[in-house]
Amino acid sequence: MIYWLYRTLAYLPLGVLYPIATVSAWLLHSVFRYRYTIVLGNIERSFPEHSVLEHRQMVRRFYESFADTTVEIIAGYQLPQASLNERVKINNPELLEKLSDNYQKSVIVMTLHQGNWEWMLYAANARYPMPSAAVYKRLHDRGANRFSIESRSRFGAAPIEMRDAARDIIKYRRTPRMIFMVADQSPGNRERIHWTTFLNQQTAFFAGAAALARATGFPVAFAECHRLKRGHYAIQVEEITRDPKSLTESDIIERYARLAERAIQRAPTEWLWSNRRWKQRKAQPETDASRPSSD
C-alpha cells in the first residue's frame, strides 16, 4: 500500500507536491503533533542558549523543512536527471576527484540527515563517472523500504544494507566506488560505538565507517547538503583524512562529529530532529557512593 502510494505521488509535479507539503507541515506540527515532544526536546538541549520563543520557531521551521524534503524524496523517484542537475550543485566536485586519485581508488563519504540527503546521492551519481554505493538501514515498512531501494538505485547506485556493508566493502575493495554512509544515526546496541559530546550532549556514534576506512585504507570525506531555496541545494565536500590508517577510529569519528555539528549549527532547522538520536545513555562508572553497603 505504502509503495504504491509513493509511486503515485512521485508522478505528481513538484508544483503540486509543495502545496501538499505546506499543508502537511501544518498538520504534523499543529494537529497531529508528530513526535513534537522529541523534536522540541532535542532542539532545547542542543541550543540551550536560545530563548523559548526561538526554540518554538525552530520547531515550526523544522516541520516545514521536513515536509518539503519528504515530498522531494518521493518526487526524486522519477525526477529527470536534467532537473536534478539543475536543482543540486556540488560546490567543490574536484575534491572527491583528488581523494579518489582520479577515480582509481574508493572513497568513503560520510554524510548526515540534513537538507536533502537522497538528492545528494543522485547528484553524485550523475556527476561522477565512478559507481556509487549507498549504505542504508532497512525501513520497518516493507513498501517504504522497497520504494527507497528503487529510488537509490537510480543512475547506477548500489544500495547496501548496513548489516552487509562490511562484507560487501571488503569483498569489492579493488573496485573503485564512492561509498556513501549517512553516519549521524543512533547506533544499535551491538554495534561499535564511539562516545563524544555532540550538540551539548553525550552522543553515541557508529564507528563502523571509521573501522572500514582503516581496514581498507580508503580516504574519507564529509559531505553536507544545504537548502538554497525550495527545491534547490548546494553540496559542500570536505576532507576528513587521506590516510585513515594513520588515525585511530576515534580520531576519524571525532573529525566527522565536529564537521556534522558545524553543519547543523549553520542551518539547524534542516536537520532531522524527529529522530530519537539520544535514546542511548552512556553508562556511568560505578562510584563508592553508588555501591551497596556490605554492612
C-alpha positions in Angstrom: 0.0 0.0 0.0 2.7 2.5 1.0 4.8 1.6 -2.0 2.0 2.3 -4.5 1.0 5.5 -2.7 4.6 6.8 -3.0 4.7 5.6 -6.6 1.6 7.6 -7.4 2.7 10.7 -5.6 6.1 10.5 -7.4 4.4 11.3 -10.7 2.9 14.5 -9.5 4.9 17.6 -10.4 6.7 19.4 -7.6 4.3 22.4 -8.2 1.5 20.1 -6.9 3.6 18.4 -4.2 4.8 21.6 -2.5 1.3 22.8 -1.5 0.7 19.3 -0.1 3.9 19.7 1.9 2.8 23.1 3.2 -0.5 21.6 4.5 1.3 18.5 5.8 3.8 20.6 7.8 0.9 22.4 9.5 -0.9 19.2 10.3 2.2 17.5 11.6 3.1 20.5 13.8 -0.2 21.8 15.0 -2.8 19.0 14.7 -1.1 15.6 14.9 1.9 16.9 16.9 4.1 14.2 15.2 7.0 13.5 17.6 6.6 17.0 18.8 8.0 16.3 22.3 11.0 14.6 20.8 11.7 17.4 18.3 11.3 20.2 20.9 13.4 18.3 23.5 16.2 17.6 21.0 16.3 21.3 20.0 16.1 22.6 23.5 19.1 20.5 24.7 21.1 21.2 21.6 20.6 25.0 21.7 20.2 25.9 25.4 21.4 29.5 24.7 18.2 30.2 22.7 15.0 31.5 24.1 11.7 29.6 24.4 10.3 31.6 21.5 13.4 30.8 19.3 13.0 27.1 20.2 9.3 27.2 19.1 10.2 29.0 15.9 12.9 26.4 15.1 10.5 23.6 15.7 7.9 25.1 13.3 10.6 25.7 10.6 11.8 22.1 11.1 8.4 20.7 10.2 8.3 22.9 7.1 11.7 21.6 6.0 10.8 18.0 6.9 7.6 18.1 4.8 9.4 19.7 1.8 12.2 17.1 2.0 9.7 14.3 2.2 7.8 15.2 -0.9 11.1 15.9 -2.7 12.5 12.5 -1.9 9.3 10.9 -3.2 9.5 13.1 -6.4 13.1 12.0 -6.8 11.8 8.6 -7.8 11.2 9.8 -11.3 12.5 13.4 -11.5 14.6 13.7 -14.7 18.3 13.8 -14.4 18.4 17.2 -16.1 16.1 18.6 -13.4 18.2 17.1 -10.6 21.4 18.6 -12.1 19.8 22.0 -12.1 18.5 21.7 -8.6 21.5 20.2 -6.9 25.0 21.7 -7.3 28.3 20.4 -5.8 30.4 23.4 -4.8 33.8 21.6 -5.0 33.5 18.4 -7.1 37.2 18.3 -7.6 37.9 17.3 -4.0 36.4 13.8 -4.5 38.3 13.5 -7.8 41.6 14.1 -5.9 40.7 11.9 -3.0 39.9 9.0 -5.4 43.2 9.6 -7.3 41.2 10.5 -10.4 38.6 7.7 -9.8 41.2 5.0 -9.3 40.5 4.5 -5.6 37.4 4.1 -3.5 36.3 6.9 -1.1 34.1 6.7 1.9 31.8 9.7 2.0 30.2 10.3 5.4 27.0 12.4 5.3 24.2 13.4 7.6 20.4 13.7 7.5 20.4 17.4 6.5 19.0 19.2 3.5 18.0 16.5 1.0 20.4 13.6 1.6 18.8 11.5 -1.1 19.1 14.1 -3.8 22.7 14.4 -2.7 23.3 10.8 -3.7 21.5 11.3 -7.0 23.7 14.4 -7.8 26.9 12.4 -7.0 25.7 9.5 -9.2 25.1 11.9 -12.1 28.3 14.0 -11.6 31.0 11.4 -11.2 32.0 8.6 -13.6 32.8 6.0 -10.9 30.0 3.9 -9.5 28.3 4.7 -6.1 27.2 2.6 -3.2 24.8 3.8 -0.5 24.7 2.1 2.9 21.3 2.1 4.4 19.3 0.9 7.4 16.3 -1.2 6.4 13.0 0.6 7.0 10.3 -1.1 9.1 7.6 -0.8 6.4 8.3 -3.2 3.5 6.7 -0.9 0.9 8.6 2.2 2.0 11.8 0.1 2.1 11.2 -1.2 -1.5 10.5 2.3 -2.7 13.6 3.6 -1.0 15.8 0.9 -2.6 14.4 1.6 -6.1 15.0 5.3 -5.7 18.5 4.9 -4.5 19.3 2.6 -7.4 18.8 5.4 -9.9 21.7 6.3 -12.1 23.5 3.1 -11.2 23.9 3.4 -7.4 24.0 0.1 -5.5 22.2 0.2 -2.1 23.9 -1.9 0.6 22.1 -2.9 3.7 24.0 -1.9 6.8 24.4 -5.4 8.1 26.0 -6.4 4.8 28.2 -3.3 4.5 31.5 -4.6 5.9 31.4 -7.8 3.9 30.5 -6.0 0.7 33.1 -3.3 1.0 35.8 -5.7 1.8 34.8 -8.1 -1.0 34.8 -5.3 -3.6 37.6 -3.3 -2.2 39.5 -3.4 -5.5 36.6 -1.9 -7.4 36.7 1.9 -7.2 33.5 3.3 -5.8 32.1 6.2 -3.8 30.6 4.7 -0.7 28.0 6.9 0.9 27.3 6.4 4.6 24.7 8.5 6.5 26.6 8.4 9.8 24.5 10.6 12.2 22.0 7.9 13.2 21.9 6.3 16.6 23.8 3.1 16.6 22.4 -0.3 17.7 23.4 -1.8 21.0 25.6 -4.5 19.3 27.4 -2.0 17.0 30.9 -0.5 17.6 30.2 2.8 19.4 32.3 5.9 20.0 31.0 8.4 22.6 31.6 12.1 22.3 30.0 15.5 23.1 27.8 16.5 20.2 25.4 19.4 20.3 25.9 19.8 24.1 25.1 16.1 24.8 26.9 12.9 25.3 26.2 11.1 22.0 26.9 7.6 20.6 28.2 7.3 17.1 28.5 4.2 15.0 32.2 3.5 14.5 31.8 1.2 11.5 32.7 3.7 8.8 36.0 4.5 10.6 36.8 0.8 11.1 36.2 0.1 7.4 38.3 3.1 6.4 41.2 1.8 8.5 40.8 -1.7 7.3 40.8 -0.8 3.6 42.9 2.4 3.6 40.1 4.3 1.7 40.2 8.1 2.1 37.3 9.6 4.0 35.3 12.7 3.1 32.5 14.6 4.7 29.5 15.9 2.6 26.8 18.3 3.7 23.7 19.4 1.8 22.1 22.8 2.4 18.9 24.2 1.0 19.4 27.4 -1.0 15.7 27.8 -1.7 12.7 25.5 -2.1 13.9 22.6 -4.2 17.4 23.8 -4.7 20.5 22.6 -2.8 24.3 23.0 -2.6 26.6 20.3 -1.5 29.9 21.0 0.2 32.6 18.3 0.5 35.4 18.4 3.0 38.3 16.0 3.6 38.4 14.0 6.8 41.5 12.1 6.0 43.5 10.8 3.0 45.3 8.3 5.2 42.9 6.6 7.6 45.5 4.1 8.8 47.4 7.0 10.4 44.5 7.8 12.6 42.5 5.9 15.2 38.8 5.1 14.8 38.1 7.7 17.4 40.1 10.3 15.6 38.1 9.8 12.4 34.7 9.8 14.2 35.7 12.9 16.1 36.5 14.7 12.9 33.2 13.7 11.4 31.3 14.7 14.5 32.8 18.2 14.6 32.0 18.7 10.9 28.4 17.4 11.3 27.9 19.6 14.4 29.1 22.7 12.5 26.8 21.9 9.6 23.8 21.6 11.9 24.6 24.8 13.7 24.9 26.6 10.4 21.4 25.5 9.3 19.7 24.0 12.4 16.1 23.6 11.0 17.3 21.4 8.1 18.5 18.5 10.3 16.2 15.5 11.1 15.3 16.4 14.7 12.4 13.9 14.8 14.9 11.0 15.1 15.3 9.6 18.6 19.0 10.5 18.3 19.8 10.4 22.1 17.8 7.4 23.1 21.1 5.8 24.3 22.6 6.9 27.5 26.3 6.4 28.3 26.8 4.1 31.3 28.2 6.0 34.3 31.2 4.5 36.1 30.3 3.0 39.4 31.4 5.0 42.4 31.9 4.1 46.0 28.7 6.0 46.9 26.7 4.0 44.3 27.9 0.6 45.6 25.6 -1.2 48.1 27.0 -1.3 51.6 28.4 -4.6 52.8 27.2 -3.8 56.3 
